[in-house]
Amino acid sequence: MTTEERLIRLERNNRRLTLALVLTGLAATLIATAGMARTEAVAKTEIKAGAFVVVDENGNNRLELTAAKNGSYLILRDENDKLRATLKVSKNSQGLFLWDENGKLRAVLETDKDGPCISLVDENGEPRASLGATKNGPGLVLKDENDKPRVTLMITKNGPTLELGDQNGRVLRRLP
């Protein structure tokens, strides 16, 4: 697969991740506002708990809202009770984590003190593409199935750099 094909695939996956983030935010907003639309008495009621669980008609957990010591979590499960999405807010980071139908982590959108990062993971659990915007500058890293960086694009205060690596992780070519 050529670098151009990989970049096109990465852009397509990035669009899907963005759509998933928007849909998750919409779902959370709808759930939060659903109770307010019923009656004025419900809107003025305050309920406090360490966690909320929403179940479907079969009794399966579908949504979990948890406030824990290490952060707050919104967990979404599919109709087969498989974890599909988690929205996390903690002291040091925030993130959206997406799992596939086989229960494998496939995409992460996370931000911490260093900046935001999007990571795409293959079906074997290997990180294959990462796009970040850290305090040192933005960067894109594409890795092979053996977790070796094959393409690295960075922009720092010294200018842009492109590195092409071999299957052993050695840099074959660096521009400039």
N, C-alpha and C positions, 0 to 999 in steps of 0.2 A: 504494500500500500504506500503510495507516494505521500510526501509531506503535505502537499496540497489537499489530497483526499483526507488525510488525518485532520487537517485544520477545518475542512468543510464538516467533517463528522463531529469535531469538537464544537463548532459553532451550532450545529443542529442540536447536540446534547445540551449546550448552554441555553438555547431557546426553550427546550423542554424543562430544564431545571427552573428557569425563570417562571414559566407557566405554572409549574408545580408550587412554587413559592407563592405566587399570586393566589392560586386556588386554595392553598392552605390558609393564607391570611383571610380570604373571603369566608371560608368555612368557620374559622375562629370568630370572625365578626358576626356572622349569622347566628352562631350558637350563643354568643354573648348577648346579642340583642333580641333573641327569640322570646325570652321571658318578659322583656319590657313591653312587648306588643299586646300582651293579654289583658291585663287590667291595671288600674292605677295602684291597687292594693299590692299586687305582686311586684310592681316596679319599686315600691318603697320598702319591700322586705329585704332584709340583709341576711344572708346565709354565710356562715363561716365554717370552713372545714379544711383539713390538711390535704384532702384530695377529693375529686369528683370523678365518678365513673359513669359513662353513658353506655347502656347495653342495648342490643337490638332485640327483636321479637323472639329470638332463640336463646336469649340470655348471654350472648357473646359480648365481651368487652369490645367496644368499637372506638371509644374516645376516653382518654384519661387525662385529667388535669391535676397536676401534683405540684405542691409547694414544699420542697425539701430544704434541708439545711444547706446543701451545695447548689441550689438553684431551683428554678421553676421549669416544668416540662408540660408540653401538650403532646400526647402520644395518640396516633391514629392507627387503627388496625382494620384489616379487611374483613369480609364476611366469614373467612376461615380462621379468624383470630390471629392472623400473621401480622407482625409489625410492618407498617408501610411507611410511616413518616413520624419524625419527632422534631418538635420545635423546642429549643433549649435556651434558657437565659440564666446565666450564672454571673458571679462576680467578675470572672476573668474573660468570659467569652459568650457569644451568642451564636446559635447555629440552627440550620435546617438539615436534617439527615433523612435520606430517602433509601428505602429498601425495595428490592424486587420481589416478585411473587414467590421466590425460593428462600426468602428471608436473608438475602445477602445485601450488605450495604453497597450501594451503587453510586450515590452522589452526596456530596457534602458542600454546603454553603456556610462558611463560618467566618466570624471576625473576632479578633482579639487585640491585644495591645500592639501587635505588629502590623495589623491591617486585615482587610478581607481576603478570603481565598475561596476558590471553587475547585473542588477535586472530583474527578470522575474515576470510578473504580470498575475494573473489568469483572467478568463473571467468576473469576478465580480469587477475587479479593485483592488484587494487585492494583495500586494506584497507577493510572495510565496517563492522566492529563491533569495538570494543576495550573490555575491562573490566579495570580495574586497581585495585590497592590500594597506593598509594605512601605515602611518609612525610607527604605533604600531605593525604592522605585518599583515599577510594575515588572512582572515576569511571567513567562509561560514555559512550562516544562512538559515535554512529552516523553514518556518512558516506554520501553518494550516490555514484553511479558515476563522478563527476568528482573524487572525493576531497575534497569539501567537507563540513565538519561540518554536519549538519542537526539533530541532537539531541545535547546534551551535558548530562549530569547529574553533578554533583559535590557532595561533602560535604566541607567544610573546617572549620577551627576557627571560622569565622564563620557556619557553618550550611549548609544545602543551597542549591544553585543549579541552575536548569534554564534552558538556552538553546536557542532554536529558531532555526535559520539558514535563509537562502534559498539558491538555487542558485549564488550568487556568493560564498558564505562569510560574508556579513554577518549579524550577529545581528539577527533580527526582534523577538524577545521574550526578555526575561530575567526570571526569577522567582527570588527576590524582587527 
